[in-house]
Amino acid sequence: MYKKSRILFLGMIGWLVSCPGIGGEVMAQEETYELAHEEVFGELHRPPVFFPHDRHMDALDETGCGACHHVFDKEEGVLMPADDPDAGCTECHGARKEGSKPSLRQAFHGSCTVCHRGMKKGGESSGPVTCGECHKK
């Protein structure tokens, strides 16, 4: 009887860990995100971007999540790492620029292409820097 209970228990643990939204996947980040944000941009004029989150986490290991996930500290007047790295870009960035806060499009392009170009300039391996390299048909 004990052996059957143990097998059933281990089977349940395995099922919970493998089920989306219940076990292991809740705690893991997506490997690749589709960046479309039609709720902000409306009808897309270019294909969505498939953003390799895992690759960026590895590349920015020393810099940390704050390289992309940030909030503006009004007292200091600077961007600071976000307390909640799960906060999405659209929580702060919208369709239009607001004061010194860039629009979502400006934030993506400013962060992504500026970083990639800087890496290339420094002789490092980097990601795409042109429209068609990110927005693939």
C-alpha positions as CSV (number, residue, x, y, z in Angstrom):
1,M,0.0,0.0,0.0
2,Y,2.8,2.4,0.9
3,K,4.5,1.8,-2.5
4,K,1.3,2.6,-4.4
5,S,0.8,5.8,-2.4
6,R,4.3,6.9,-3.1
7,I,4.1,6.3,-6.8
8,L,0.8,8.2,-6.9
9,F,2.3,11.1,-5.0
10,L,5.4,11.3,-7.2
11,G,3.1,11.1,-10.3
12,M,1.0,14.0,-9.0
13,I,4.2,16.1,-8.4
14,G,5.4,15.3,-11.9
15,W,2.0,16.3,-13.3
16,L,1.9,19.6,-11.3
17,V,5.4,20.6,-12.4
18,S,4.7,19.8,-16.1
19,C,1.3,21.6,-16.3
20,P,1.3,25.1,-17.7
21,G,0.1,27.7,-15.2
22,I,0.3,25.3,-12.2
23,G,3.9,24.2,-11.7
24,G,7.3,24.9,-13.2
25,E,6.2,27.2,-16.0
26,V,4.7,29.7,-13.5
27,M,8.1,30.5,-12.1
28,A,10.0,30.4,-15.4
29,Q,10.3,33.2,-17.9
30,E,9.2,32.7,-21.4
31,E,12.1,31.7,-23.7
32,T,10.9,34.0,-26.5
33,Y,8.2,36.8,-26.4
34,E,6.2,38.0,-29.3
35,L,6.2,41.8,-29.1
36,A,3.2,43.1,-31.0
37,H,1.3,45.2,-28.4
38,E,-1.7,45.9,-30.7
39,E,-3.5,47.3,-27.7
40,V,-1.0,50.2,-27.9
41,F,-0.1,50.3,-31.6
42,G,-3.4,49.3,-33.2
43,E,-3.0,47.7,-36.6
44,L,0.6,46.7,-37.1
45,H,2.5,48.1,-40.2
46,R,5.4,45.7,-39.7
47,P,5.4,42.1,-38.4
48,P,5.8,41.6,-34.7
49,V,9.2,41.1,-33.1
50,F,10.1,37.8,-31.6
51,F,12.3,38.8,-28.6
52,P,14.6,36.1,-27.3
53,H,14.3,36.8,-23.5
54,D,16.6,33.9,-22.4
55,R,19.4,35.1,-24.7
56,H,19.2,38.6,-23.3
57,M,19.2,37.3,-19.7
58,D,22.4,35.4,-20.5
59,A,24.0,38.4,-22.3
60,L,23.0,40.9,-19.6
61,D,23.9,38.7,-16.6
62,E,26.3,41.2,-15.1
63,T,24.1,44.2,-15.9
64,G,21.0,42.5,-14.5
65,C,17.3,42.9,-15.2
66,G,17.4,46.6,-14.6
67,A,19.0,47.1,-18.1
68,C,15.5,46.7,-19.5
69,H,13.1,46.5,-16.5
70,H,13.3,50.0,-14.9
71,V,11.3,52.8,-13.3
72,F,12.0,56.5,-13.3
73,D,13.1,57.8,-9.9
74,K,11.7,61.4,-9.8
75,E,13.8,62.4,-6.8
76,E,17.1,61.2,-8.3
77,G,16.0,62.0,-11.9
78,V,17.3,58.7,-13.2
79,L,16.1,55.3,-14.3
80,M,16.4,52.7,-11.6
81,P,16.0,48.9,-11.7
82,A,12.3,47.9,-11.3
83,D,11.2,46.3,-8.0
84,D,9.0,44.1,-10.1
85,P,10.8,42.6,-13.2
86,D,7.5,41.1,-14.3
87,A,6.1,44.6,-14.9
88,G,5.6,44.9,-18.6
89,C,6.7,47.8,-20.8
90,T,3.1,48.9,-21.5
91,E,2.5,49.6,-17.8
92,C,4.5,52.8,-18.2
93,H,5.0,53.3,-22.0
94,G,2.0,54.1,-24.2
95,A,1.4,55.0,-27.8
96,R,2.6,58.6,-27.4
97,K,5.5,60.2,-25.6
98,E,4.5,61.7,-22.3
99,G,6.9,64.5,-21.1
100,S,10.3,62.9,-20.9
101,K,8.9,59.3,-21.0
102,P,9.3,57.9,-24.5
103,S,6.5,56.1,-26.3
104,L,6.6,52.3,-26.3
105,R,8.0,52.4,-29.9
106,Q,10.7,54.9,-28.9
107,A,11.5,52.8,-25.7
108,F,11.9,49.6,-27.7
109,H,14.0,51.2,-30.4
110,G,16.0,53.3,-28.0
111,S,16.8,50.4,-25.8
112,C,17.3,47.6,-28.3
113,T,19.0,49.3,-31.3
114,V,21.2,51.6,-29.2
115,C,22.4,48.7,-27.1
116,H,23.1,46.5,-30.1
117,R,24.9,49.3,-32.0
118,G,27.0,50.0,-29.0
119,M,28.0,46.4,-28.7
120,K,28.9,46.2,-32.4
121,K,30.9,49.4,-32.1
122,G,32.8,47.8,-29.2
123,G,33.6,44.7,-31.4
124,E,31.1,42.5,-29.5
125,S,28.7,40.0,-31.0
126,S,25.3,41.7,-31.1
127,G,21.7,41.5,-32.2
128,P,19.9,43.2,-35.0
129,V,20.1,46.9,-35.7
130,T,17.9,47.4,-38.8
131,C,14.1,47.3,-39.1
132,G,14.0,44.1,-41.2
133,E,16.3,42.2,-38.8
134,C,13.8,42.5,-36.0
135,H,10.5,42.8,-37.9
136,K,10.9,39.6,-40.0
137,K,8.2,38.7,-42.5
